[in-house]
Amino acid sequence: MKNRIQELRKSRKVTQQELADVLCVTRQTIISLENGKYNASLTLAHKAAQFFGMTIEELFIFEGDENLGGK
């Protein structure tokens, strides 16, 4: 799943480690999120959206049927 985490993090001059600390995850989790290799849990998505002052839908980009069973 695509997201805007890297773009927003860089625009706010926040390091991966700083964001990881705020979200209570590892830096590796942030790297994986930014590279689209890890889908955030609902709890993590909510925390990230709150940090960036936006909704989950604004932060994460759902594409096609990827979460609907891939019809």
C-alpha positions in Angstrom: 0.0 0.0 0.0 1.4 3.4 -0.9 1.5 6.2 1.5 2.8 9.8 1.9 4.9 9.2 5.0 8.3 9.8 3.5 7.1 13.0 1.7 5.5 14.4 4.8 8.3 13.4 7.1 10.9 15.1 4.9 8.8 18.2 4.5 8.7 18.5 8.3 12.4 17.8 8.6 11.8 14.7 10.9 14.3 11.9 10.7 13.1 8.3 10.4 14.3 7.6 13.9 12.4 10.6 15.3 9.2 9.4 13.7 9.8 5.9 14.8 10.3 7.1 18.4 7.0 9.1 18.3 5.1 6.2 16.8 6.7 3.6 19.2 8.1 1.5 16.4 11.6 0.8 15.1 13.4 2.8 12.4 13.3 -0.4 10.2 9.4 -0.3 10.4 9.5 3.3 9.1 11.8 2.3 6.3 9.6 -0.6 5.4 6.5 1.6 5.4 8.1 4.3 3.3 9.2 1.6 0.8 5.8 0.0 0.6 7.1 -3.3 2.0 5.0 -3.2 5.2 1.3 -2.3 5.7 0.6 -0.5 8.9 -1.8 -1.8 11.4 -4.9 0.2 12.0 -3.3 1.4 15.3 -0.1 2.5 13.7 -1.9 4.1 10.7 -4.0 6.1 13.2 -1.0 7.2 15.2 0.8 8.3 12.0 -2.2 10.2 10.7 -2.6 12.0 14.1 1.1 12.9 14.0 0.8 14.4 10.5 -2.6 16.1 11.3 -4.6 14.3 8.7 -6.9 11.4 8.2 -5.8 7.8 7.5 -7.3 8.1 4.0 -5.2 11.2 3.3 -2.0 9.5 4.5 -2.4 6.0 3.0 -3.3 5.5 -0.7 -5.6 2.5 -1.3 -5.2 1.1 -4.9 -7.8 -0.9 -6.7 -9.1 -4.1 -5.0 -5.9 -4.9 -3.0 -7.9 -5.0 0.2 -11.1 -6.4 -1.2 -10.0 -9.9 -2.0 -8.5 -9.1 -5.4 -11.4 -9.8 -7.7 
